[in-house]
Amino acid sequence: MLGRLVLLLLQVVGAYFIGQTVMGYIPIKGDLSIFVYAVVVSVIVFLIGVIGAQVIKDVSTPSSATLSATLVLALIFAAIWTFVPPLVPDLPWSKVPDRWAVIIGAVLGYFAKR
């Protein structure tokens, strides 16, 4: 249980900092950038999970289905944060920044498949 908590914290911190660095090298602006960010963050979360499985005790190695779940949920969160707030501006989830929502979606996808 402690190993999964450490892995969760590593994935969130790594996705935030490494994702920002990688997105600095990709010249995409506008609404499309959040979807590219979702793909980048999904791959980072998966790779941190693979490395964490080798280093941290009691953490199993993720499969390709885990990568798919991570990618799909991150893209769903990106789509929700892009298209829903203009339609329904009174929803409380529009207060969460879109990049954090994508990170949360990727990490939830990773742990939902486990």
C-alpha positions in Angstrom: 0.0 0.0 0.0 2.8 2.4 0.8 4.5 1.5 -2.4 1.5 2.5 -4.4 1.2 5.8 -2.5 4.8 6.6 -3.3 4.2 5.7 -6.9 1.2 7.9 -7.0 3.1 10.9 -5.7 6.0 10.2 -8.1 3.7 10.1 -11.0 1.9 13.3 -10.2 5.1 15.3 -9.5 6.9 13.7 -12.5 4.0 14.3 -14.9 3.7 17.9 -13.8 7.4 18.8 -14.1 8.5 16.6 -16.9 5.3 17.3 -18.8 5.9 21.0 -18.7 9.5 20.5 -19.9 8.5 18.3 -22.8 5.7 20.7 -23.8 8.3 23.4 -24.1 9.8 21.6 -27.0 6.5 21.0 -28.8 5.3 24.1 -30.7 1.5 23.7 -30.5 -0.7 26.5 -29.2 -4.5 26.8 -28.7 -7.0 24.2 -27.7 -5.1 21.4 -29.4 -2.2 21.7 -27.0 -4.2 20.2 -24.1 -4.7 17.0 -26.1 -1.0 16.8 -27.0 -0.3 17.4 -23.3 -2.7 14.6 -22.4 -0.7 12.2 -24.6 2.6 13.4 -23.2 1.4 13.1 -19.6 0.0 9.6 -20.2 3.3 8.3 -21.5 5.2 9.9 -18.6 2.8 8.4 -16.0 3.1 5.0 -17.7 6.9 5.2 -17.9 7.2 6.3 -14.2 5.0 3.3 -13.4 7.3 0.9 -15.3 10.4 2.3 -13.6 8.6 2.4 -10.2 7.7 -1.3 -10.6 11.3 -2.1 -10.9 12.4 0.0 -7.9 9.5 0.0 -5.5 8.6 -3.1 -3.6 5.0 -4.5 -3.9 4.2 -2.6 -7.1 3.4 -4.8 -10.1 4.6 -4.0 -13.7 1.9 -2.2 -15.8 0.7 -3.8 -19.0 -0.1 -2.2 -22.4 -3.8 -2.1 -21.3 -2.7 0.2 -18.5 -1.1 2.5 -21.0 -4.4 2.5 -23.0 -6.5 3.2 -20.0 -4.2 6.0 -19.0 -4.3 7.6 -22.4 -8.1 7.3 -22.8 -8.9 8.8 -19.5 -6.5 11.6 -19.9 -8.0 12.4 -23.3 -11.5 12.2 -21.9 -10.6 14.7 -19.1 -9.0 17.0 -21.7 -12.1 16.9 -23.8 -14.3 17.6 -20.8 -12.2 20.6 -19.8 -12.1 21.9 -23.3 -15.7 21.5 -24.5 -17.9 21.4 -21.4 -17.1 24.7 -19.5 -18.1 27.0 -22.4 -21.4 25.1 -22.5 -22.1 25.0 -18.7 -20.0 27.8 -17.0 -21.5 27.3 -13.6 -20.0 23.8 -13.0 -17.5 23.8 -10.1 -15.0 21.7 -12.0 -14.1 24.6 -14.3 -12.2 26.0 -11.4 -9.5 23.3 -11.7 -6.8 24.1 -14.2 -7.0 22.0 -17.4 -3.4 20.7 -17.1 -4.1 19.4 -13.5 -7.3 17.8 -14.7 -5.3 15.9 -17.4 -2.7 14.7 -14.9 -5.5 13.6 -12.5 -7.2 11.7 -15.4 -3.9 10.0 -16.4 -3.2 8.9 -12.9 -6.8 7.7 -12.3 -6.6 5.7 -15.6 -3.3 4.1 -14.5 -4.7 3.0 -11.1 -8.1 2.1 -12.4 -6.6 -0.6 -14.7 -4.4 -2.0 -11.9 
